């Protein structure tokens, strides 16, 4: 499980990079030795953006082919992406977002994803589409490129806009998923650790060398870790088509974008195996140095208060980093990951402190047994609740980090706007009315000074209010396209399309991360709870033989889990709220709302229900080990 999900996390980050690499060509770079002119605009159909690239070859020059094409488009030619071609086939001509009949189809090298709507139109070098200046809109980074004389079509990456937000979101999601996976992998490597240590200590007492003990442990961990990593790689390959169908940033994925390659695949697998081996070897020091203590089940020294000091220091550093560098800086991301890891560091210390408190205040046998177990083996109790503790942090973090995409400017979703030069307002308005009338569209045309359409000159806004829904709006948009060569008609929703899409994708990724972290956490809790019953079978058997009812043993086991879970998950949730609030203040555009409260409520219910179910599933195992209790050779 850990290997599969780790590989999918790596694939998502690399996939976004592959998409970006294939769309850089749309952002032209000025050249001192140009061979062509390139401009870009964005129109819309049915609420979806359509990227329109206008190109023209300069006289006497030979321009190279654009990405996805085998030659440079001739004047009047229209090349479209497969998704746009299918859309044009389905739509009537009076609702086409771009004029003309498609000449050919763009290849994958020009597209971000299979559903990308892109058109490339060839022009003469004197056409207004490649000569009229286009005003960049700071609200629509990457939507508009003024005519630029270029020497090639490699372009340059965008440094602003929603692309950076997607990258940050992918990294955050990766951190939030990977840390619980690493905890799960490390915990899995230490399942049944006490029984293993008993056997190794016995071997050590009869003369086995430390090297032989370490070799046995490493070999066992290496074999099981390698088997798990191989199965995880197979699972990654099987889930690749499913992951590719997840729509993010506008559409599904090319499967090749989510294939990380042979060397990264081997590196992740090797990392998982190394984690398993190192986790198995980490607990051998007591076996090698003090095997008699292990054989007699002596309690080792507990976690130091230094862990608490480290945790407080890491949280303080995170708050300072987000204030100084902002939430989008990579330094803030590393600080955030450090907080997440610090939760795993402080966990055993908190469990040990709880053991002392519960033991001192216990008034019932079950509570006393639970307190003694927490005090004697805090790491074992922590392994059960660690996943849910980290999942609580994730839920608290996302509860505050909600995104609002409501536009701060005016306008109506049923109103198209075009900016016109102040001295041509009357003429442009008349032309708009004539075009709409010829297309049979009923509209109210007016003039205002709104901030929906922008232009590079002193202008006013021509508006057309359309009734009849999306179909009529698209008919009006088609009729008004080309009214001014430097822009396409827009609604207020169109201007905000990238933020609307990011908001939807943020919700999708949030749900995926929460589902993954809670699934991993509950799975880890169930497996570890069962393993603890097997590790303590002798203790449970002796207590049962001494007259302790099975009900008391089961109640003690439940309290041993629920007490640290309540404290640690509550503290992790508060830490998540703190980190989310710090990032919110740095970003300035998020707040706690009903959705955040709903996330918290659902996650708390799932966490409690999951831990109770995990304990219930291992109850028959407890009954089994006590039923066959008796004198044993060990």
C-alpha positions in Angstrom: 0.0 0.0 0.0 2.7 2.5 0.9 4.7 1.8 -2.3 1.7 2.1 -4.5 0.5 5.4 -3.0 4.1 6.8 -2.9 4.4 6.1 -6.6 1.1 7.8 -7.3 2.2 10.9 -5.4 5.4 11.1 -7.4 3.4 10.6 -10.6 1.0 13.4 -9.8 3.9 15.9 -9.3 5.7 14.8 -12.4 2.4 14.8 -14.3 1.8 18.5 -13.6 5.4 19.2 -14.8 4.8 17.3 -18.0 1.6 19.3 -18.7 3.5 22.5 -18.1 6.3 21.5 -20.5 3.8 20.9 -23.3 2.1 24.2 -22.9 5.1 26.5 -22.6 4.9 27.1 -26.4 1.7 29.2 -26.0 3.7 31.8 -24.1 5.8 33.4 -26.9 9.3 34.9 -26.4 10.3 38.0 -28.3 13.3 37.5 -30.7 15.7 39.8 -32.4 15.7 37.5 -35.5 12.1 36.6 -35.9 10.6 34.3 -38.5 6.9 34.5 -37.4 4.4 36.4 -35.3 2.4 34.6 -32.6 -0.5 35.9 -30.5 -2.9 34.2 -28.1 -6.4 34.7 -26.8 -9.0 32.8 -24.8 -12.6 32.4 -25.7 -15.2 30.2 -24.1 -17.9 27.7 -25.1 -20.4 26.2 -22.6 -18.3 27.8 -19.9 -15.1 26.0 -20.9 -12.0 28.0 -22.0 -10.8 27.6 -25.6 -7.2 28.7 -26.3 -6.8 30.3 -29.7 -3.3 30.8 -31.0 -2.9 33.1 -34.0 0.3 32.7 -36.1 1.6 34.3 -39.3 4.9 33.7 -41.1 6.9 36.8 -41.8 7.6 37.6 -45.5 10.7 36.0 -46.8 11.2 33.8 -43.7 10.7 30.1 -43.1 8.9 29.4 -39.9 9.2 26.0 -38.2 6.3 23.8 -37.4 4.4 24.4 -34.2 4.3 21.7 -31.5 1.7 19.1 -32.5 1.9 20.0 -36.2 4.0 18.7 -39.0 4.1 22.1 -40.8 3.4 25.8 -40.3 -0.3 26.7 -40.8 -1.0 28.5 -44.1 -3.2 31.7 -44.0 -6.8 30.8 -43.4 -6.1 27.3 -42.0 -7.7 26.2 -38.7 -6.0 23.4 -36.7 -7.9 22.1 -33.7 -7.3 19.7 -30.8 -9.2 16.4 -30.9 -11.5 17.5 -28.1 -12.3 20.8 -29.8 -12.8 19.0 -33.2 -15.3 16.7 -31.6 -17.1 19.7 -30.0 -17.3 21.5 -33.3 -18.8 18.4 -34.9 -21.6 18.4 -32.2 -22.3 22.1 -32.1 -24.3 24.0 -34.7 -22.2 26.5 -36.7 -23.8 29.5 -35.0 -22.3 28.4 -31.7 -18.7 27.6 -32.8 -16.2 29.3 -30.6 -13.8 29.8 -33.5 -14.7 30.5 -37.1 -13.8 28.3 -40.1 -13.6 24.6 -41.0 -10.8 22.5 -39.4 -7.9 21.7 -41.6 -6.3 19.2 -39.4 -5.8 18.0 -35.8 -3.2 19.0 -33.2 -1.0 16.3 -31.8 -0.4 15.6 -28.1 2.8 17.6 -28.0 0.6 20.8 -28.1 -1.9 19.8 -25.5 -2.0 19.8 -21.7 -4.4 16.9 -21.4 -6.8 14.9 -23.7 -9.7 17.3 -23.1 -7.7 20.4 -23.9 -9.6 22.8 -26.2 -7.0 24.5 -28.5 -7.2 26.1 -31.9 -4.3 27.3 -34.1 -5.3 29.8 -36.9 -2.9 30.7 -39.7 -2.9 34.4 -40.9 -1.1 36.7 -43.2 1.5 38.9 -41.5 -0.7 42.0 -42.1 -3.9 40.6 -40.6 -5.3 42.5 -37.6 -5.3 39.3 -35.5 -1.5 39.3 -35.5 -0.9 43.1 -35.5 -3.4 44.6 -33.1 -2.0 45.0 -29.6 -3.7 42.9 -26.8 -3.9 44.2 -23.3 -2.7 41.6 -20.6 -5.2 41.1 -17.8 -3.6 40.5 -14.4 -6.7 38.4 -13.5 -6.2 36.1 -16.4 -2.5 35.1 -16.3 -1.7 32.9 -19.4 -4.9 33.7 -21.2 -3.6 36.5 -23.4 -0.4 37.1 -25.4 0.0 40.2 -27.5 1.4 39.7 -31.0 5.1 38.7 -30.5 7.8 38.3 -33.2 9.3 34.9 -32.5 12.2 32.8 -33.8 10.8 29.5 -32.6 7.8 28.0 -30.7 9.4 26.7 -27.6 8.0 29.5 -25.5 8.8 30.0 -21.8 7.2 28.8 -18.6 4.7 31.0 -16.9 6.0 32.2 -13.5 2.6 33.5 -12.2 -1.0 32.3 -12.4 -2.8 29.2 -11.3 0.0 26.8 -12.5 2.0 27.7 -9.4 -1.0 27.2 -7.2 -1.5 23.7 -8.6 2.2 22.9 -8.1 1.9 24.1 -4.4 -1.3 22.1 -3.9 0.3 18.9 -5.4 3.3 19.3 -3.1 1.1 19.9 0.0 -1.0 16.8 -0.9 2.1 14.8 -1.3 3.5 15.8 2.1 0.1 15.0 3.7 -0.1 11.6 2.1 3.6 10.5 2.3 4.2 11.1 6.0 1.3 8.7 7.1 2.5 6.2 4.5 6.1 6.3 5.9 4.6 5.9 9.4 2.6 2.9 8.2 5.6 1.4 6.5 7.8 1.8 9.6 5.0 0.4 11.8 4.5 -2.6 9.5 8.2 -3.3 9.7 7.9 -3.5 13.5 4.8 -5.7 13.7 5.3 -8.5 16.2 8.5 -6.8 17.3 8.4 -8.0 20.9 8.1 -11.7 20.0 10.9 -11.3 17.5 13.1 -9.6 20.1 12.4 -12.4 22.5 13.7 -15.0 20.0 16.7 -12.8 19.0 17.6 -12.2 22.6 17.5 -16.0 23.2 19.9 -16.5 20.3 22.1 -13.8 21.6 22.2 -15.4 25.1 23.3 -18.7 23.7 26.2 -17.1 21.8 25.0 -15.6 18.5 27.1 -12.6 17.6 25.7 -9.1 17.1 26.5 -9.3 13.4 24.6 -12.5 13.1 21.6 -11.0 14.9 21.6 -8.0 12.7 22.0 -10.1 9.6 19.0 -12.3 10.5 16.9 -9.2 11.1 18.0 -7.4 8.0 17.5 -10.5 5.8 14.0 -11.0 7.0 13.1 -7.3 6.6 14.7 -7.2 3.2 12.7 -10.2 1.9 9.4 -9.0 3.2 10.1 -5.4 2.2 11.1 -6.3 -1.3 8.0 -8.5 -1.7 5.9 -5.6 -0.6 7.6 -3.1 -2.8 7.2 -5.3 -5.8 3.5 -5.8 -5.1 3.2 -2.0 -4.6 4.8 -1.4 -8.0 2.3 -3.8 -9.6 -0.5 -2.0 -7.9 0.8 1.3 -9.2 0.8 -0.1 -12.7 -2.8 -1.4 -12.3 -4.1 1.8 -10.9 -2.4 4.0 -13.5 -5.5 4.1 -15.8 -7.7 4.9 -12.9 -5.5 7.7 -11.7 -5.3 9.0 -15.3 -9.1 9.3 -15.4 -9.1 11.7 -12.4 -10.0 15.2 -13.8 -7.7 17.9 -12.5 -6.7 21.3 -13.9 -9.2 21.0 -16.7 -9.3 17.3 -17.6 -8.0 13.8 -17.3 -4.4 12.8 -17.9 -2.4 11.1 -20.5 -1.3 7.8 -18.9 2.3 8.5 -20.1 2.3 11.7 -18.0 1.7 9.6 -14.8 4.4 7.0 -15.7 7.4 8.1 -13.6 9.9 6.0 -15.5 12.1 3.1 -14.7 14.8 4.8 -12.6 12.4 6.8 -10.3 10.3 3.6 -9.9 13.3 1.7 -8.7 14.4 4.6 -6.5 11.0 4.7 -4.7 11.0 0.9 -4.3 14.5 1.0 -2.9 13.5 3.8 -0.5 10.6 1.8 0.8 12.8 -1.3 1.3 15.5 0.8 3.0 12.8 2.2 5.4 11.6 -1.3 6.2 15.1 -2.6 6.9 16.2 0.5 8.9 13.0 0.3 11.0 13.6 -3.4 11.7 17.2 -2.7 12.7 16.4 0.4 14.8 15.1 -1.7 17.7 18.0 -4.1 17.9 20.2 -2.1 20.2 18.6 -3.4 23.3 18.6 -7.0 22.0 22.4 -6.8 21.2 23.5 -4.9 24.3 21.1 -6.2 26.9 19.5 -9.5 25.8 18.9 -10.6 29.3 16.7 -7.5 29.9 14.7 -8.4 26.8 14.3 -12.0 27.9 13.0 -10.9 31.3 10.8 -8.2 29.6 12.4 -5.3 31.4 11.0 -1.9 30.6 13.3 0.3 28.6 13.8 4.0 29.2 10.9 6.0 27.8 10.8 8.9 25.4 12.6 12.1 26.5 11.1 15.5 27.1 13.4 16.7 24.4 10.8 15.5 21.9 8.3 18.0 23.3 10.8 20.8 23.1 11.6 19.9 19.5 7.9 19.9 18.6 7.3 23.3 20.1 10.3 24.7 18.4 9.3 23.3 15.0 5.8 24.8 15.3 7.2 28.2 16.2 9.6 28.1 13.3 6.7 27.2 10.9 4.8 30.3 12.1 7.8 32.5 11.6 8.5 31.1 8.1 4.9 31.6 6.9 5.0 35.2 8.1 8.3 36.0 6.5 8.2 34.0 3.3 4.5 33.5 2.6 2.5 30.3 2.1 3.6 29.7 -1.5 7.3 29.7 -0.8 9.2 26.3 -0.9 10.7 27.2 2.5 7.2 27.3 4.0 6.5 23.9 2.4 9.6 22.3 4.1 8.6 23.9 7.4 5.1 22.5 7.0 6.5 19.0 6.4 8.7 19.4 9.5 5.6 20.1 11.6 3.9 17.0 10.2 7.0 14.9 11.1 7.3 16.5 14.5 3.9 15.1 15.4 5.3 11.6 14.9 8.2 12.5 17.1 6.2 13.8 20.1 3.6 11.0 20.0 5.4 8.4 22.1 6.3 11.0 24.8 2.7 12.2 25.1 1.6 8.5 25.4 4.1 8.0 28.2 2.9 11.1 30.0 -0.7 9.9 29.7 0.3 6.5 31.1 1.6 8.2 34.2 -1.5 10.3 34.6 -4.0 7.4 34.0 -2.1 5.0 36.3 -2.1 7.6 39.1 -5.8 8.4 38.8 -7.2 5.0 37.9 -10.1 3.8 40.0 -11.1 0.7 38.0 -9.0 -2.3 37.0 -9.5 -1.8 33.3 -8.3 1.8 33.6 -5.3 0.7 35.7 -4.3 -2.0 33.2 -4.6 0.5 30.3 -2.5 3.1 32.2 0.2 0.5 32.9 0.3 -0.6 29.3 0.7 3.0 28.1 3.5 3.5 30.6 5.3 0.2 29.9 5.2 0.4 26.1 4.2 3.8 24.8 5.6 3.2 21.3 3.2 0.2 20.8 0.2 2.4 21.8 1.5 5.2 19.6 1.7 2.9 16.6 -2.0 2.2 16.9 -3.1 5.8 17.0 -0.3 7.4 15.0 -2.1 7.2 11.6 -5.3 8.7 13.0 -3.4 11.4 14.8 -1.7 12.5 11.5 -5.1 12.2 9.7 -6.6 14.6 12.4 -3.9 17.1 11.5 -4.8 16.8 7.9 -8.5 17.4 8.6 -7.7 20.4 10.8 -5.4 21.9 8.2 -8.0 21.6 5.4 -10.8 22.9 7.6 -9.3 26.3 7.6 -7.7 26.2 4.2 -10.9 26.6 2.1 -10.9 28.7 -1.1 -13.4 31.2 -2.1 -13.6 32.0 -5.9 -16.2 34.7 -5.9 -15.0 37.5 -8.1 -14.5 40.9 -6.4 -15.6 42.9 -9.5 -19.0 43.5 -11.0 -20.8 42.1 -14.0 -23.4 39.4 -14.7 -22.9 35.8 -15.9 -25.5 36.4 -18.7 -23.8 39.6 -19.9 -21.0 39.7 -22.5 -18.6 42.6 -22.5 -16.1 44.0 -25.1 -13.9 47.0 -24.5 -14.0 49.6 -27.3 -11.9 52.8 -27.8 -13.6 55.8 -26.3 -13.9 57.5 -29.6 -15.5 54.4 -31.3 -18.0 53.4 -28.6 -21.0 54.4 -30.7 -19.8 52.7 -33.8 -18.8 49.5 -31.9 -22.2 49.4 -30.2 -24.0 49.7 -33.5 -21.9 47.0 -35.0 -22.7 44.7 -32.0 -26.4 45.3 -32.3 -26.3 44.5 -36.1 -24.3 41.3 -35.5 -26.6 40.1 -32.8 -29.7 40.9 -34.9 -28.3 39.1 -37.9 -27.7 36.1 -35.7 -31.2 36.1 -34.4 -30.1 36.7 -30.8 -32.3 38.8 -28.5 -30.1 41.0 -26.4 -30.0 44.4 -24.6 -26.9 46.2 -25.7 -25.5 49.0 -23.5 -22.4 50.9 -22.5 -20.8 51.1 -19.0 -17.4 51.5 -17.3 -17.3 48.0 -15.7 -14.1 46.0 -15.2 -14.9 42.8 -17.1 -13.3 43.5 -20.5 -10.0 45.3 -20.7 -8.0 46.9 -23.5 -4.6 48.6 -24.1 -6.3 52.0 -24.8 -8.7 54.5 -23.2 -11.9 52.5 -23.5 -15.4 51.9 -22.3 -17.3 48.6 -22.1 -19.9 47.5 -24.6 -22.3 45.0 -22.9 -24.9 42.6 -24.3 -27.3 41.1 -21.8 -28.5 37.8 -23.2 -31.6 35.8 -22.1 -32.2 32.2 -23.0 -29.4 30.3 -21.1 -26.0 29.0 -22.1 -26.9 28.1 -25.7 -28.1 31.7 -26.5 -25.1 33.1 -24.7 -22.7 31.0 -26.9 -24.6 32.1 -30.1 -24.1 35.7 -29.0 -20.5 35.1 -28.3 -20.0 33.6 -31.8 -21.7 36.6 -33.4 -19.6 39.1 -31.5 -16.3 37.3 -32.1 -14.1 39.4 -34.3 -15.9 42.6 -33.5 -12.5 43.8 -32.3 -9.4 41.9 -33.3 -7.7 42.3 -29.9 -10.2 40.5 -27.7 -13.0 38.0 -27.3 -16.4 38.8 -25.6 -16.4 37.8 -21.9 -18.7 37.4 -19.0 -17.7 38.0 -15.4 -17.6 34.2 -14.9 -15.2 33.8 -17.9 -12.7 36.3 -16.3 -12.7 34.2 -13.1 -12.6 30.8 -14.8 -9.2 29.7 -13.6 -10.0 30.4 -10.0 -13.3 28.6 -10.3 -11.6 25.6 -11.7 -8.9 25.7 -9.0 -11.6 25.9 -6.3 -13.2 22.7 -7.7 -9.9 21.0 -8.0 -8.9 22.0 -4.5 -12.1 20.4 -3.2 -11.3 17.2 -5.2 -7.7 17.0 -4.0 -8.8 17.7 -0.4 -11.3 14.8 -0.5 -8.8 12.4 -2.1 -6.1 13.3 0.5 -8.6 12.9 3.4 -9.9 9.6 2.0 -6.3 8.3 1.6 -5.0 9.4 4.9 -8.0 8.1 6.9 -8.0 4.8 5.0 -4.3 4.3 5.7 -4.8 5.4 9.3 -7.7 3.0 10.0 -5.9 0.2 8.2 -2.8 0.8 10.2 -4.7 0.9 13.4 -6.5 -2.4 12.7 -3.3 -4.2 11.7 -1.3 -2.9 14.7 -4.1 -3.6 17.2 -4.2 -7.2 16.0 -0.4 -7.5 16.1 -0.3 -6.1 19.7 -2.7 -8.8 20.8 -0.3 -11.4 19.4 2.7 -9.7 20.9 1.1 -9.7 24.4 -0.5 -13.1 24.2 1.5 -14.3 27.2 0.5 -11.3 29.3 -3.2 -11.6 28.4 -3.1 -15.3 29.0 -1.5 -15.0 32.5 -4.0 -12.2 33.4 -6.9 -14.4 32.3 -5.5 -17.4 34.3 -5.2 -15.1 37.3 -9.0 -14.5 37.1 -9.2 -11.3 35.1 -12.4 -11.4 33.0 -12.2 -11.2 29.3 -14.5 -8.1 29.4 -12.0 -6.3 31.6 -9.1 -7.1 29.3 -11.0 -5.9 26.3 -12.1 -2.7 28.0 -8.5 -2.0 29.1 -7.4 -2.6 25.5 -10.0 -0.1 24.2 -9.1 2.5 26.8 -5.4 2.0 26.0 -6.3 3.2 22.5 -9.1 5.7 23.0 -7.4 7.7 25.7 -4.2 8.6 23.7 -6.3 8.9 20.6 -8.5 11.6 22.2 -5.6 13.6 23.4 -3.2 13.2 20.5 -5.9 13.5 17.7 -7.3 16.5 19.4 -3.9 18.1 19.7 -3.1 17.2 16.1 -6.3 18.7 15.0 -5.6 21.9 16.9 -2.1 21.9 15.4 -3.6 21.5 11.9 -5.9 24.4 12.5 -3.0 26.5 13.6 -0.9 25.6 10.5 -3.9 26.2 8.3 -4.7 29.5 10.0 -1.1 30.6 9.5 -1.2 29.7 5.8 -4.6 31.5 5.6 -3.2 34.7 7.0 -0.2 34.5 4.6 -2.5 34.0 1.6 -5.3 36.3 2.8 -8.1 34.5 0.8 -9.4 31.7 3.0 -11.6 31.3 6.1 -13.3 28.8 8.3 -16.9 28.3 7.0 -19.7 25.7 7.1 -17.7 23.5 4.7 -14.7 23.5 7.0 -16.9 22.6 10.0 -18.5 19.8 8.0 -15.1 18.4 7.1 -14.1 18.4 10.8 -17.3 16.7 11.9 -17.2 14.0 9.3 -13.5 13.3 9.8 -13.9 13.1 13.6 -16.9 10.7 13.2 -14.9 8.5 10.7 -11.9 8.5 12.9 -13.7 7.4 16.0 -15.8 4.9 14.1 -12.7 3.5 12.4 -10.7 3.0 15.6 -13.7 1.3 17.3 -14.1 -1.0 14.3 -10.4 -1.7 14.3 -10.6 -2.7 17.9 -13.7 -4.8 17.3 -12.1 -6.8 14.5 -9.3 -7.9 16.8 -11.6 -8.9 19.7 -12.0 -12.5 18.4 -8.2 -12.7 18.4 -8.1 -11.7 22.1 -10.7 -14.3 22.9 -8.6 -16.9 21.0 -5.3 -16.2 22.8 -7.0 -16.3 26.2 -9.2 -19.4 25.5 -6.0 -21.5 24.9 -4.1 -19.9 27.8 -2.0 -22.3 29.8 1.5 -23.1 30.9 4.0 -22.6 28.1 7.6 -23.4 27.7 8.5 -19.8 27.2 
